Amino acid sequence: MLGIFRFLKRYGDFFLFLLLLSISLVLLAQNRARAGSVINRWTFNGMNLVTEKINLIGNYYYLNEQNRALQQENKKLYEQLYNRRPVLGIPKGFHFIPAEVVNKNYRSGFDFIIIDKGIADNIAPDDGVVSSQGVVGTVRALSNRFAKVITIYNPQFTLLVGLPQSEVTGFIQPDYRIFPLVRVTDVPFEAEVSPGDTLVTTGNSLIFAPGIPVGRVDSIRIDTQSRTKVLLLRPFTDFRRFRLVYVIHHNLRQALDSLNNEP
């Protein structure tokens, strides 16, 4: 709906001009029979242009409604999928809250995005955010109706990721210098991992449900000082194109955080 208002605000004067011009030409044609056929043709073309633009607005609104309906269906499927997986030590109760991106920051890669859900929608700081492709980031700041999300490319973002069906894990450490890749550190030297392997969320701290795709290993380096492997990961989410996201909220996470933060 916000996109429709922006479209009307931007092109409303143009449509009004076309409408008034068309009416003027019709009146002129009625008084000048010789030019009537030419002007009527111009009027016909102008009215068709206006009709076409109006239809585009209607189609845009219809597609938005369809996308929202599909998003609600996906929400149900995600909750069924990620809450039924038996993962040791991770309680069920992940909720997927549909949201829409209203702004993106392109200053240094993709630092953060703004979404149209906030405190009123039961969203909390550090809730995970995903797209249909994979991990996007985590909630950093909130208002009643909106939330600021730092992305997987933001230097403040960190996440424990791992190989599916494996105990191999590492920590994501974003670095602008290797954008659009991110670095995964602290991977054991003896870990069996290869370029092309997929890394997923582990469910650690209940920020993300376990098993959500994060990215594909692009290349591997050896840290000779720490005797560990460093993975260069290409995130699955296309930050240039995505618009619909899901905020992941677990009711027990804040209680778990408070216990972890106790001295």
N, C-alpha and C positions, 0 to 999 in steps of 0.2 A: 504493500500500500504506500509506503514511503517513496518507492520508486515512481509510482504514478504521480504523486504530488510534485516530485522534483521535475518530472517530464512536463507536466502542465505548466509549472512555474516558468520553465525555461522556454517553452514553445507556445505558450498561451497567446501572447501578443501576435505571433505569426498567424495562428489559426484565426484570430479575430480579424486581422487585416484581410486574410483571404475571404472570409465570410462577407465583410463589408464591401470588398472589391467586387465580389460576385453579384451582390444585390445591386450595386451601382451599374454594373454592366447590363444586367437584366433590364433595369429601368431605361437605360440609354438605348438598348436595342428596341424597346417598344416604341420609341420615338423616331428611330432611324431605321426604316425598313431595309435600305440598301446594305447597311452594315450588319443587319440583324443576324444573318447566317454565320458570319465570321465570329461575331461577339458571342453568339449562342454557343459556338463551338468552344471558345475560350472559357465561357462560364461552365460548360459541361466538364471540361478538363479540370478546372479549378475546384468544382464541387466534388469531383472524383478524388482529387488529391486530399481534400478535407476528410472525405469519407474513409479513405485509406488510412489516414493518420488516426482517426477515431477508432477504426477497427484494430489498429495496432495496439492502442491503449487497452481496448477490451480484451484482446488476446493476451497481452502482458498480464493483466489482472487475473485472467482465467488460469494462465500457467502458474502464477504465484500461488493461487488457491490449490492447484493440483500439487505443486511442490510441497506445500504445507501439509496436505493430506498424506502424501508419500512420506514425509518426514515423521509424522505421527505413527505411521505403520512401521517405519524403520526403528523408531524408539522402542516399540513393543518387542520387535524381533531382537534388538540388541540386548534388552533387559533379560529376555528369555535365554539368549545364548550365553551371555557372560555371567549370569547368576546360577546357571545350572552346572557349570564346570567345577568338578571337584578339585580344588586347589588347597593343599594342606596349609592351615594357619590363616586362610583368608576367608572371612565370613561373607555370606551372601548379603545382598542389600544395595547393589549399585543401581542408581537411578539415572536415566539418560534424559536430559532436559533439552528439547529442540530450541535452537536460537538462530538468529541471522546476523551476519557480519554487516555493520553499518559504516565502518571505517577501517582502513588499513594504513599502517605507517611504513613507508618505503625508504626512509632516510638512510638506514644502514642495513641492507637486506630487508628483512621483515621483522622489525623489533617487536611490534605489538599490533593487536587488532582491538576494535571495540565491537561488542555484541549487544543485542537488544534485550538482554535479560539481566536481572539484578537481584537485590535483596528480596524484593517482593515475589520473586520466583523461586525462593528457597535456595539460592546460590550462595556459596561461602568462599572466602579466600582460599586459594590453593586447590580449588576443584579443578580436575582435569578437563581439557577441551579436545574433542576429536572431530574430524571430518569423516565423510564416508570412505576416505582413502587411508586414514590413519591419524596419528597423534598430531595435534596442532600446538598446544601449549597448556599453560595453567593460569587460572584467574589470579590477578595481582591486586586490583582495586575495584571497589563496588560503589554504585549509587543505588537508589531505589529501583531504577528501571534499566540501568546499563552496567556493563562490566568491562574492565580493561584486562586483556589477556596477553601475557608475554608469550612469545612463540618459541619454538624449538631452536630458533636462531638467536634469541636474546641471550647476552652473556650471563644474565641472572638465572637462566633456566638450567635445571639439572634433573636428571631422571636415570634411575637404574633400569637397564634394559638387558635382555638376554636372548639366547638362542632357544627356539621352541623345543620342548621336550629335552632340555639340557640344563645343567647347573652352571653353564658358562654365562657370566654376567659382566657388565661394565657400566661406567657412568658417562652420560652424554655431557660434553663440554663444548658449547658453541664457540666459534671463532670466525669473525668476519673475514679474515684473510683467506679462508678456504670456502667461503660461500659459493655455491649452494650446498656444500657438504657440511657435516658436523663431525666433531671428533668424539670417539668413544674410548675412554682410557681405563686403566686398571684391569685389563683383560689378561688372565693368567697366560704366561708364556707358553705353557704346554696345551692350551686350549685348541681344540680342533675347529677352526673357523676358516672359511674361504671366501674370496670375492664372489658376490652373487647371493650369499646367505642372507636370510631375512632375520631381523631382530624385532622383538616384540616387548611389550610391557610385562613386568613381573608381578604387578599387583602390590608392590611394596608400599606401605603407608596408606593404602586404600585411596590414593589419588587417582589412579587409573585401574580399571578392571584388568586382570591378567590376560595376556594373549592378544592385546590390541596391536596391530602392525605399526611399526615405527619407521623402518626404512630398510634399504638393501646395502650390504657392504660393498663399497666401491673399490677399496684397496686396503692393504695392511702394512703397517710399519712396525719396527721393533725398537722399543725404548731400551737401549743398552744399559742405561744407568739403573733403572728399576727392574730390568729383566721382565718386562711385560709387553704385551702387544697393544698397539694403538690402531683402532679401526677408523677409517674414513667412511662415514655413512651418508647415503643419499636419502633424505626423508621421502616417504611416499606421497605426502600431501603436496599438491600443486598450489602454492600460495598465490599464484597469479590468477587463478580461476575459481577457487572455491568460494561459496557464499553462505551455504547452510552448514551449521555445526551442531554438536551436541555437548552439553556440559554434563560431566559425570560427577554425581554427588552421592556420597555414602554417609548415612546418618551416624555411623560409629567412628568416622575418621577424626572428628574434632575431639571426641573423648579419648581416642588413642593418642592424639598429638599432645593433649594436656598431660597424660601420664608419662609420655616420653620426655616432656620438658621439665618434669619435676626433678629436683636435685636428689 
